[in-house]
Every structure is written in structure tokens, then in C-alpha cells.
Amino acid sequence: MSFWKKLFGGGAAEEPAVTATESYKGFIIEARPYKEGGQWQLAGAIRREDHPGAEHAFIRADRFTDAESAARFALIKGRQIVDEQGARLFPHD
């Protein structure tokens, strides 16, 4: 990326990469941490195994010094969301 794009924020935002995936209680949890302010932001997505088109994305305030920790905790948070909300994540399916 050029100096000017970095300086003025030009260009499209990068989609966070999936760094870890886990199947849990009929759902697929994906860890998608991204770099923010020199640290890794906890982020991820949850999809149903039987209906992969729908997706519930989540971002939490937690930040980590490395991507692996952020990914590990994203999977933990994803399991917690599934345990608390389950099928209610996708009310229109």
C-alpha cells in the first residue's frame, strides 16, 4: 500500500482472515481476529452447519498481543454465544 493511502485511509478495508474454526453443537465457529491499534481485536462469526448461508458476526472489546490468543478466545466466546442463544441467533431460518 502506498504512503498516501496509509496516511489518508484510502482503499478498501481488509476482511479479517479466518484463523481458526470449530464445530460446536451444530454450529461452525470461526475466529477472525484483526489488527487494531497494534493489538489483535477479538472477532469471529457463527454459522449453522445445516444452513451455512446465514452468519452471525461478533466483535468484542477484548484485545490481545498476539493473533493466536485472540483466535483462541474468539472460539471460547463463540461457544458461549451458542450456549446462551443457540438457534435464536438465526430467527428467520
PDB file as gemmi writes it, atoms N, CA and C in Angstrom:
CRYST1    1.000    1.000    1.000  90.00  90.00  90.00 P 1                      
ATOM      1  N   MET A   1       0.854  -1.163   0.000  1.00  0.00           N  
ATOM      2  CA  MET A   1       0.000   0.000   0.000  1.00  0.00           C  
ATOM      3  C   MET A   1       0.901   1.227   0.000  1.00  0.00           C  
ATOM      4  N   SER A   2       0.520   2.220  -0.738  1.00  0.00           N  
ATOM      5  CA  SER A   2       1.340   3.418  -0.842  1.00  0.00           C  
ATOM      6  C   SER A   2       1.278   4.241   0.438  1.00  0.00           C  
ATOM      7  N   PHE A   3       2.257   5.115   0.562  1.00  0.00           N  
ATOM      8  CA  PHE A   3       2.331   6.008   1.710  1.00  0.00           C  
ATOM      9  C   PHE A   3       1.063   6.848   1.843  1.00  0.00           C  
ATOM     10  N   TRP A   4       0.568   7.389   0.735  1.00  0.00           N  
ATOM     11  CA  TRP A   4      -0.606   8.274   0.765  1.00  0.00           C  
ATOM     12  C   TRP A   4      -1.872   7.523   1.168  1.00  0.00           C  
ATOM     13  N   LYS A   5      -2.032   6.290   0.718  1.00  0.00           N  
ATOM     14  CA  LYS A   5      -3.207   5.517   1.113  1.00  0.00           C  
ATOM     15  C   LYS A   5      -3.172   5.224   2.614  1.00  0.00           C  
ATOM     16  N   LYS A   6      -1.991   4.897   3.126  1.00  0.00           N  
ATOM     17  CA  LYS A   6      -1.872   4.665   4.563  1.00  0.00           C  
ATOM     18  C   LYS A   6      -2.174   5.933   5.348  1.00  0.00           C  
ATOM     19  N   LEU A   7      -1.641   7.048   4.866  1.00  0.00           N  
ATOM     20  CA  LEU A   7      -1.797   8.306   5.571  1.00  0.00           C  
ATOM     21  C   LEU A   7      -3.246   8.785   5.597  1.00  0.00           C  
ATOM     22  N   PHE A   8      -3.937   8.666   4.481  1.00  0.00           N  
ATOM     23  CA  PHE A   8      -5.295   9.199   4.378  1.00  0.00           C  
ATOM     24  C   PHE A   8      -6.385   8.130   4.402  1.00  0.00           C  
ATOM     25  N   GLY A   9      -6.028   6.876   4.625  1.00  0.00           N  
ATOM     26  CA  GLY A   9      -7.023   5.825   4.771  1.00  0.00           C  
ATOM     27  C   GLY A   9      -7.677   5.390   3.479  1.00  0.00           C  
ATOM     28  N   GLY A  10      -7.034   5.565   2.360  1.00  0.00           N  
ATOM     29  CA  GLY A  10      -7.618   5.156   1.081  1.00  0.00           C  
ATOM     30  C   GLY A  10      -7.630   3.654   0.920  1.00  0.00           C  
ATOM     31  N   GLY A  11      -8.429   3.180   0.005  1.00  0.00           N  
ATOM     32  CA  GLY A  11      -8.507   1.748  -0.275  1.00  0.00           C  
ATOM     33  C   GLY A  11      -9.578   1.074   0.550  1.00  0.00           C  
ATOM     34  N   ALA A  12      -9.932  -0.112   0.145  1.00  0.00           N  
ATOM     35  CA  ALA A  12     -10.979  -0.866   0.835  1.00  0.00           C  
ATOM     36  C   ALA A  12     -10.438  -1.480   2.117  1.00  0.00           C  
ATOM     37  N   ALA A  13     -11.315  -1.622   3.099  1.00  0.00           N  
ATOM     38  CA  ALA A  13     -10.940  -2.268   4.350  1.00  0.00           C  
ATOM     39  C   ALA A  13     -10.741  -3.750   4.100  1.00  0.00           C  
ATOM     40  N   GLU A  14      -9.751  -4.314   4.761  1.00  0.00           N  
ATOM     41  CA  GLU A  14      -9.475  -5.735   4.611  1.00  0.00           C  
ATOM     42  C   GLU A  14     -10.461  -6.555   5.423  1.00  0.00           C  
ATOM     43  N   GLU A  15     -10.933  -7.640   4.846  1.00  0.00           N  
ATOM     44  CA  GLU A  15     -11.795  -8.586   5.542  1.00  0.00           C  
ATOM     45  C   GLU A  15     -10.911  -9.420   6.474  1.00  0.00           C  
ATOM     46  N   PRO A  16     -11.244  -9.518   7.768  1.00  0.00           N  
ATOM     47  CA  PRO A  16     -10.427 -10.330   8.671  1.00  0.00           C  
ATOM     48  C   PRO A  16     -10.372 -11.781   8.197  1.00  0.00           C  
ATOM     49  N   ALA A  17      -9.199 -12.348   8.262  1.00  0.00           N  
ATOM     50  CA  ALA A  17      -8.999 -13.726   7.830  1.00  0.00           C  
ATOM     51  C   ALA A  17      -9.463 -14.694   8.920  1.00  0.00           C  
ATOM     52  N   VAL A  18      -9.986 -15.838   8.505  1.00  0.00           N  
ATOM     53  CA  VAL A  18     -10.368 -16.891   9.438  1.00  0.00           C  
ATOM     54  C   VAL A  18      -9.077 -17.584   9.886  1.00  0.00           C  
ATOM     55  N   THR A  19      -8.802 -17.536  11.184  1.00  0.00           N  
ATOM     56  CA  THR A  19      -7.564 -18.121  11.691  1.00  0.00           C  
ATOM     57  C   THR A  19      -7.781 -19.438  12.433  1.00  0.00           C  
ATOM     58  N   ALA A  20      -9.024 -19.721  12.813  1.00  0.00           N  
ATOM     59  CA  ALA A  20      -9.351 -20.981  13.484  1.00  0.00           C  
ATOM     60  C   ALA A  20     -10.834 -21.259  13.281  1.00  0.00           C  
ATOM     61  N   THR A  21     -11.182 -22.535  13.202  1.00  0.00           N  
ATOM     62  CA  THR A  21     -12.572 -22.949  13.005  1.00  0.00           C  
ATOM     63  C   THR A  21     -12.870 -24.120  13.931  1.00  0.00           C  
ATOM     64  N   GLU A  22     -14.100 -24.150  14.427  1.00  0.00           N  
ATOM     65  CA  GLU A  22     -14.511 -25.230  15.322  1.00  0.00           C  
ATOM     66  C   GLU A  22     -15.981 -25.547  15.090  1.00  0.00           C  
ATOM     67  N   SER A  23     -16.320 -26.823  15.100  1.00  0.00           N  
ATOM     68  CA  SER A  23     -17.703 -27.257  15.037  1.00  0.00           C  
ATOM     69  C   SER A  23     -18.179 -27.459  16.475  1.00  0.00           C  
ATOM     70  N   TYR A  24     -19.355 -26.882  16.795  1.00  0.00           N  
ATOM     71  CA  TYR A  24     -19.850 -26.928  18.167  1.00  0.00           C  
ATOM     72  C   TYR A  24     -21.369 -26.923  18.168  1.00  0.00           C  
ATOM     73  N   LYS A  25     -21.975 -28.015  18.660  1.00  0.00           N  
ATOM     74  CA  LYS A  25     -23.426 -28.135  18.835  1.00  0.00           C  
ATOM     75  C   LYS A  25     -24.227 -27.770  17.588  1.00  0.00           C  
ATOM     76  N   GLY A  26     -23.758 -28.180  16.422  1.00  0.00           N  
ATOM     77  CA  GLY A  26     -24.477 -27.920  15.184  1.00  0.00           C  
ATOM     78  C   GLY A  26     -24.152 -26.582  14.541  1.00  0.00           C  
ATOM     79  N   PHE A  27     -23.171 -25.874  15.080  1.00  0.00           N  
ATOM     80  CA  PHE A  27     -22.748 -24.581  14.554  1.00  0.00           C  
ATOM     81  C   PHE A  27     -21.274 -24.643  14.174  1.00  0.00           C  
ATOM     82  N   ILE A  28     -20.866 -23.772  13.282  1.00  0.00           N  
ATOM     83  CA  ILE A  28     -19.460 -23.611  12.938  1.00  0.00           C  
ATOM     84  C   ILE A  28     -19.040 -22.249  13.463  1.00  0.00           C  
ATOM     85  N   ILE A  29     -18.008 -22.249  14.309  1.00  0.00           N  
ATOM     86  CA  ILE A  29     -17.486 -21.014  14.877  1.00  0.00           C  
ATOM     87  C   ILE A  29     -16.168 -20.710  14.188  1.00  0.00           C  
ATOM     88  N   GLU A  30     -16.026 -19.485  13.693  1.00  0.00           N  
ATOM     89  CA  GLU A  30     -14.802 -19.053  13.036  1.00  0.00           C  
ATOM     90  C   GLU A  30     -14.191 -17.901  13.824  1.00  0.00           C  
ATOM     91  N   ALA A  31     -12.903 -18.003  14.117  1.00  0.00           N  
ATOM     92  CA  ALA A  31     -12.165 -16.906  14.740  1.00  0.00           C  
ATOM     93  C   ALA A  31     -11.643 -16.014  13.619  1.00  0.00           C  
ATOM     94  N   ARG A  32     -11.893 -14.707  13.741  1.00  0.00           N  
ATOM     95  CA  ARG A  32     -11.460 -13.736  12.722  1.00  0.00           C  
ATOM     96  C   ARG A  32     -10.828 -12.507  13.378  1.00  0.00           C  
ATOM     97  N   PRO A  33      -9.779 -12.715  14.184  1.00  0.00           N  
ATOM     98  CA  PRO A  33      -9.167 -11.539  14.829  1.00  0.00           C  
ATOM     99  C   PRO A  33      -8.540 -10.624  13.786  1.00  0.00           C  
ATOM    100  N   TYR A  34      -8.485  -9.344  14.110  1.00  0.00           N  
ATOM    101  CA  TYR A  34      -7.863  -8.387  13.195  1.00  0.00           C  
ATOM    102  C   TYR A  34      -7.021  -7.393  13.983  1.00  0.00           C  
ATOM    103  N   LYS A  35      -6.033  -6.864  13.311  1.00  0.00           N  
ATOM    104  CA  LYS A  35      -5.104  -5.926  13.930  1.00  0.00           C  
ATOM    105  C   LYS A  35      -5.765  -4.566  14.093  1.00  0.00           C  
ATOM    106  N   GLU A  36      -5.697  -4.022  15.300  1.00  0.00           N  
ATOM    107  CA  GLU A  36      -6.297  -2.723  15.604  1.00  0.00           C  
ATOM    108  C   GLU A  36      -5.406  -2.025  16.629  1.00  0.00           C  
ATOM    109  N   GLY A  37      -4.819  -0.929  16.238  1.00  0.00           N  
ATOM    110  CA  GLY A  37      -4.006  -0.153  17.171  1.00  0.00           C  
ATOM    111  C   GLY A  37      -2.824  -0.914  17.743  1.00  0.00           C  
ATOM    112  N   GLY A  38      -2.202  -1.767  16.948  1.00  0.00           N  
ATOM    113  CA  GLY A  38      -1.038  -2.517  17.405  1.00  0.00           C  
ATOM    114  C   GLY A  38      -1.371  -3.778  18.191  1.00  0.00           C  
ATOM    115  N   GLN A  39      -2.651  -4.063  18.390  1.00  0.00           N  
ATOM    116  CA  GLN A  39      -3.061  -5.276  19.093  1.00  0.00           C  
ATOM    117  C   GLN A  39      -4.068  -6.029  18.242  1.00  0.00           C  
ATOM    118  N   TRP A  40      -4.434  -7.225  18.697  1.00  0.00           N  
ATOM    119  CA  TRP A  40      -5.379  -8.070  17.968  1.00  0.00           C  
ATOM    120  C   TRP A  40      -6.744  -8.005  18.638  1.00  0.00           C  
ATOM    121  N   GLN A  41      -7.737  -7.587  17.869  1.00  0.00           N  
ATOM    122  CA  GLN A  41      -9.114  -7.455  18.342  1.00  0.00           C  
ATOM    123  C   GLN A  41      -9.819  -8.807  18.259  1.00  0.00           C  
ATOM    124  N   LEU A  42     -10.555  -9.168  19.309  1.00  0.00           N  
ATOM    125  CA  LEU A  42     -11.321 -10.412  19.310  1.00  0.00           C  
ATOM    126  C   LEU A  42     -12.529 -10.252  18.394  1.00  0.00           C  
ATOM    127  N   ALA A  43     -12.627 -11.116  17.391  1.00  0.00           N  
ATOM    128  CA  ALA A  43     -13.750 -11.089  16.449  1.00  0.00           C  
ATOM    129  C   ALA A  43     -13.952 -12.487  15.894  1.00  0.00           C  
ATOM    130  N   GLY A  44     -15.172 -12.743  15.442  1.00  0.00           N  
ATOM    131  CA  GLY A  44     -15.462 -14.054  14.867  1.00  0.00           C  
ATOM    132  C   GLY A  44     -16.836 -14.072  14.231  1.00  0.00           C  
ATOM    133  N   ALA A  45     -17.228 -15.272  13.818  1.00  0.00           N  
ATOM    134  CA  ALA A  45     -18.538 -15.461  13.199  1.00  0.00           C  
ATOM    135  C   ALA A  45     -19.055 -16.848  13.547  1.00  0.00           C  
ATOM    136  N   ILE A  46     -20.383 -16.965  13.555  1.00  0.00           N  
ATOM    137  CA  ILE A  46     -21.046 -18.242  13.835  1.00  0.00           C  
ATOM    138  C   ILE A  46     -21.996 -18.529  12.685  1.00  0.00           C  
ATOM    139  N   ARG A  47     -21.935 -19.755  12.173  1.00  0.00           N  
ATOM    140  CA  ARG A  47     -22.855 -20.203  11.123  1.00  0.00           C  
ATOM    141  C   ARG A  47     -23.466 -21.520  11.553  1.00  0.00           C  
ATOM    142  N   ARG A  48     -24.657 -21.815  11.034  1.00  0.00           N  
ATOM    143  CA  ARG A  48     -25.255 -23.128  11.291  1.00  0.00           C  
ATOM    144  C   ARG A  48     -24.667 -24.132  10.312  1.00  0.00           C  
ATOM    145  N   GLU A  49     -24.399 -25.344  10.796  1.00  0.00           N  
ATOM    146  CA  GLU A  49     -23.850 -26.385   9.927  1.00  0.00           C  
ATOM    147  C   GLU A  49     -24.844 -26.783   8.849  1.00  0.00           C  
ATOM    148  N   ASP A  50     -26.145 -26.803   9.173  1.00  0.00           N  
ATOM    149  CA  ASP A  50     -27.160 -27.238   8.220  1.00  0.00           C  
ATOM    150  C   ASP A  50     -27.688 -26.109   7.346  1.00  0.00           C  
ATOM    151  N   HIS A  51     -27.238 -24.879   7.577  1.00  0.00           N  
ATOM    152  CA  HIS A  51     -27.697 -23.729   6.801  1.00  0.00           C  
ATOM    153  C   HIS A  51     -26.558 -22.713   6.740  1.00  0.00           C  
ATOM    154  N   PRO A  52     -25.483 -23.026   6.003  1.00  0.00           N  
ATOM    155  CA  PRO A  52     -24.264 -22.215   6.062  1.00  0.00           C  
ATOM    156  C   PRO A  52     -24.373 -20.810   5.484  1.00  0.00           C  
ATOM    157  N   GLY A  53     -25.474 -20.460   4.825  1.00  0.00           N  
ATOM    158  CA  GLY A  53     -25.590 -19.136   4.230  1.00  0.00           C  
ATOM    159  C   GLY A  53     -25.734 -18.017   5.244  1.00  0.00           C  
ATOM    160  N   ALA A  54     -26.409 -18.277   6.347  1.00  0.00           N  
ATOM    161  CA  ALA A  54     -26.617 -17.264   7.376  1.00  0.00           C  
ATOM    162  C   ALA A  54     -25.392 -17.208   8.293  1.00  0.00           C  
ATOM    163  N   GLU A  55     -25.097 -15.993   8.755  1.00  0.00           N  
ATOM    164  CA  GLU A  55     -23.913 -15.812   9.591  1.00  0.00           C  
ATOM    165  C   GLU A  55     -24.189 -14.765  10.659  1.00  0.00           C  
ATOM    166  N   HIS A  56     -23.708 -15.029  11.861  1.00  0.00           N  
ATOM    167  CA  HIS A  56     -23.790 -14.059  12.953  1.00  0.00           C  
ATOM    168  C   HIS A  56     -22.353 -13.645  13.289  1.00  0.00           C  
ATOM    169  N   ALA A  57     -21.990 -12.418  12.949  1.00  0.00           N  
ATOM    170  CA  ALA A  57     -20.655 -11.910  13.246  1.00  0.00           C  
ATOM    171  C   ALA A  57     -20.649 -11.277  14.629  1.00  0.00           C  
ATOM    172  N   PHE A  58     -19.508 -11.381  15.319  1.00  0.00           N  
ATOM    173  CA  PHE A  58     -19.375 -10.735  16.619  1.00  0.00           C  
ATOM    174  C   PHE A  58     -17.984 -10.127  16.769  1.00  0.00           C  
ATOM    175  N   ILE A  59     -17.948  -9.007  17.482  1.00  0.00           N  
ATOM    176  CA  ILE A  59     -16.703  -8.327  17.837  1.00  0.00           C  
ATOM    177  C   ILE A  59     -16.819  -7.978  19.307  1.00  0.00           C  
ATOM    178  N   ARG A  60     -15.768  -8.224  20.055  1.00  0.00           N  
ATOM    179  CA  ARG A  60     -15.759  -7.895  21.474  1.00  0.00           C  
ATOM    180  C   ARG A  60     -14.647  -6.891  21.751  1.00  0.00           C  
ATOM    181  N   ALA A  61     -14.713  -6.238  22.877  1.00  0.00           N  
ATOM    182  CA  ALA A  61     -13.745  -5.202  23.235  1.00  0.00           C  
ATOM    183  C   ALA A  61     -12.372  -5.767  23.583  1.00  0.00           C  
ATOM    184  N   ASP A  62     -12.291  -7.061  23.835  1.00  0.00           N  
ATOM    185  CA  ASP A  62     -11.029  -7.677  24.247  1.00  0.00           C  
ATOM    186  C   ASP A  62      -9.966  -7.528  23.170  1.00  0.00           C  
ATOM    187  N   ARG A  63      -8.752  -7.196  23.606  1.00  0.00           N  
ATOM    188  CA  ARG A  63      -7.605  -7.104  22.699  1.00  0.00           C  
ATOM    189  C   ARG A  63      -6.459  -7.926  23.256  1.00  0.00           C  
ATOM    190  N   PHE A  64      -5.636  -8.442  22.342  1.00  0.00           N  
ATOM    191  CA  PHE A  64      -4.550  -9.339  22.711  1.00  0.00           C  
ATOM    192  C   PHE A  64      -3.268  -8.922  21.998  1.00  0.00           C  
ATOM    193  N   THR A  65      -2.150  -9.356  22.534  1.00  0.00           N  
ATOM    194  CA  THR A  65      -0.868  -9.008  21.923  1.00  0.00           C  
ATOM    195  C   THR A  65      -0.522  -9.912  20.751  1.00  0.00           C  
ATOM    196  N   ASP A  66      -1.195 -11.065  20.649  1.00  0.00           N  
ATOM    197  CA  ASP A  66      -0.901 -11.976  19.531  1.00  0.00           C  
ATOM    198  C   ASP A  66      -2.200 -12.546  18.954  1.00  0.00           C  
ATOM    199  N   ALA A  67      -2.143 -12.886  17.675  1.00  0.00           N  
ATOM    200  CA  ALA A  67      -3.312 -13.379  16.950  1.00  0.00           C  
ATOM    201  C   ALA A  67      -3.804 -14.719  17.488  1.00  0.00           C  
ATOM    202  N   GLU A  68      -2.885 -15.574  17.942  1.00  0.00           N  
ATOM    203  CA  GLU A  68      -3.272 -16.903  18.431  1.00  0.00           C  
ATOM    204  C   GLU A  68      -4.154 -16.804  19.671  1.00  0.00           C  
ATOM    205  N   SER A  69      -3.801 -15.922  20.587  1.00  0.00           N  
ATOM    206  CA  SER A  69      -4.625 -15.739  21.793  1.00  0.00           C  
ATOM    207  C   SER A  69      -5.991 -15.176  21.431  1.00  0.00           C  
ATOM    208  N   ALA A  70      -6.013 -14.215  20.532  1.00  0.00           N  
ATOM    209  CA  ALA A  70      -7.282 -13.624  20.102  1.00  0.00           C  
ATOM    210  C   ALA A  70      -8.163 -14.682  19.451  1.00  0.00           C  
ATOM    211  N   ALA A  71      -7.575 -15.557  18.643  1.00  0.00           N  
ATOM    212  CA  ALA A  71      -8.337 -16.624  17.985  1.00  0.00           C  
ATOM    213  C   ALA A  71      -8.861 -17.626  19.013  1.00  0.00           C  
ATOM    214  N   ARG A  72      -8.025 -18.006  19.960  1.00  0.00           N  
ATOM    215  CA  ARG A  72      -8.440 -18.968  20.987  1.00  0.00           C  
ATOM    216  C   ARG A  72      -9.628 -18.421  21.780  1.00  0.00           C  
ATOM    217  N   PHE A  73      -9.559 -17.159  22.177  1.00  0.00           N  
ATOM    218  CA  PHE A  73     -10.649 -16.574  22.945  1.00  0.00           C  
ATOM    219  C   PHE A  73     -11.887 -16.295  22.089  1.00  0.00           C  
ATOM    220  N   ALA A  74     -11.709 -16.084  20.791  1.00  0.00           N  
ATOM    221  CA  ALA A  74     -12.865 -15.928  19.897  1.00  0.00           C  
ATOM    222  C   ALA A  74     -13.665 -17.228  19.837  1.00  0.00           C  
ATOM    223  N   LEU A  75     -12.977 -18.364  19.819  1.00  0.00           N  
ATOM    224  CA  LEU A  75     -13.675 -19.653  19.824  1.00  0.00           C  
ATOM    225  C   LEU A  75     -14.409 -19.863  21.146  1.00  0.00           C  
ATOM    226  N   ILE A  76     -13.771 -19.479  22.244  1.00  0.00           N  
ATOM    227  CA  ILE A  76     -14.418 -19.581  23.557  1.00  0.00           C  
ATOM    228  C   ILE A  76     -15.670 -18.701  23.603  1.00  0.00           C  
ATOM    229  N   LYS A  77     -15.551 -17.457  23.129  1.00  0.00           N  
ATOM    230  CA  LYS A  77     -16.692 -16.534  23.116  1.00  0.00           C  
ATOM    231  C   LYS A  77     -17.784 -17.075  22.188  1.00  0.00           C  
ATOM    232  N   GLY A  78     -17.407 -17.645  21.045  1.00  0.00           N  
ATOM    233  CA  GLY A  78     -18.385 -18.225  20.135  1.00  0.00           C  
ATOM    234  C   GLY A  78     -19.168 -19.354  20.787  1.00  0.00           C  
ATOM    235  N   ARG A  79     -18.481 -20.231  21.538  1.00  0.00           N  
ATOM    236  CA  ARG A  79     -19.175 -21.312  22.255  1.00  0.00           C  
ATOM    237  C   ARG A  79     -20.140 -20.730  23.289  1.00  0.00           C  
ATOM    238  N   GLN A  80     -19.706 -19.676  23.978  1.00  0.00           N  
ATOM    239  CA  GLN A  80     -20.568 -19.035  24.973  1.00  0.00           C  
ATOM    240  C   GLN A  80     -21.826 -18.457  24.310  1.00  0.00           C  
ATOM    241  N   ILE A  81     -21.677 -17.816  23.164  1.00  0.00           N  
ATOM    242  CA  ILE A  81     -22.822 -17.249  22.445  1.00  0.00           C  
ATOM    243  C   ILE A  81     -23.777 -18.359  22.016  1.00  0.00           C  
ATOM    244  N   VAL A  82     -23.245 -19.464  21.507  1.00  0.00           N  
ATOM    245  CA  VAL A  82     -24.089 -20.597  21.099  1.00  0.00           C  
ATOM    246  C   VAL A  82     -24.824 -21.159  22.312  1.00  0.00           C  
ATOM    247  N   ASP A  83     -24.129 -21.320  23.433  1.00  0.00           N  
ATOM    248  CA  ASP A  83     -24.765 -21.847  24.639  1.00  0.00           C  
ATOM    249  C   ASP A  83     -25.889 -20.932  25.131  1.00  0.00           C  
ATOM    250  N   GLU A  84     -25.693 -19.626  25.028  1.00  0.00           N  
ATOM    251  CA  GLU A  84     -26.684 -18.677  25.526  1.00  0.00           C  
ATOM    252  C   GLU A  84     -27.847 -18.464  24.557  1.00  0.00           C  
ATOM    253  N   GLN A  85     -27.566 -18.447  23.244  1.00  0.00           N  
ATOM    254  CA  GLN A  85     -28.594 -18.057  22.280  1.00  0.00           C  
ATOM    255  C   GLN A  85     -29.003 -19.159  21.316  1.00  0.00           C  
ATOM    256  N   GLY A  86     -28.122 -20.085  21.016  1.00  0.00           N  
ATOM    257  CA  GLY A  86     -28.445 -21.210  20.144  1.00  0.00           C  
ATOM    258  C   GLY A  86     -29.141 -20.808  18.860  1.00  0.00           C  
ATOM    259  N   ALA A  87     -30.271 -21.448  18.563  1.00  0.00           N  
ATOM    260  CA  ALA A  87     -30.999 -21.225  17.319  1.00  0.00           C  
ATOM    261  C   ALA A  87     -31.566 -19.809  17.227  1.00  0.00           C  
ATOM    262  N   ARG A  88     -31.688 -19.106  18.352  1.00  0.00           N  
ATOM    263  CA  ARG A  88     -32.190 -17.728  18.322  1.00  0.00           C  
ATOM    264  C   ARG A  88     -31.252 -16.778  17.577  1.00  0.00           C  
ATOM    265  N   LEU A  89     -30.018 -17.225  17.315  1.00  0.00           N  
ATOM    266  CA  LEU A  89     -29.093 -16.407  16.527  1.00  0.00           C  
ATOM    267  C   LEU A  89     -29.621 -16.187  15.114  1.00  0.00           C  
ATOM    268  N   PHE A  90     -30.403 -17.139  14.633  1.00  0.00           N  
ATOM    269  CA  PHE A  90     -30.916 -17.115  13.259  1.00  0.00           C  
ATOM    270  C   PHE A  90     -32.433 -17.276  13.274  1.00  0.00           C  
ATOM    271  N   PRO A  91     -33.168 -16.257  13.693  1.00  0.00           N  
ATOM    272  CA  PRO A  91     -34.622 -16.393  13.876  1.00  0.00           C  
ATOM    273  C   PRO A  91     -35.394 -16.585  12.578  1.00  0.00           C  
ATOM    274  N   HIS A  92     -34.831 -16.242  11.447  1.00  0.00           N  
ATOM    275  CA  HIS A  92     -35.573 -16.319  10.181  1.00  0.00           C  
ATOM    276  C   HIS A  92     -35.280 -17.572   9.374  1.00  0.00           C  
ATOM    277  N   ASP A  93     -34.539 -18.501   9.963  1.00  0.00           N  
ATOM    278  CA  ASP A  93     -34.231 -19.757   9.241  1.00  0.00           C  
ATOM    279  C   ASP A  93     -35.276 -20.804   9.474  1.00  0.00           C  
TER     280      ASP A  93                                                      
END                                                                             
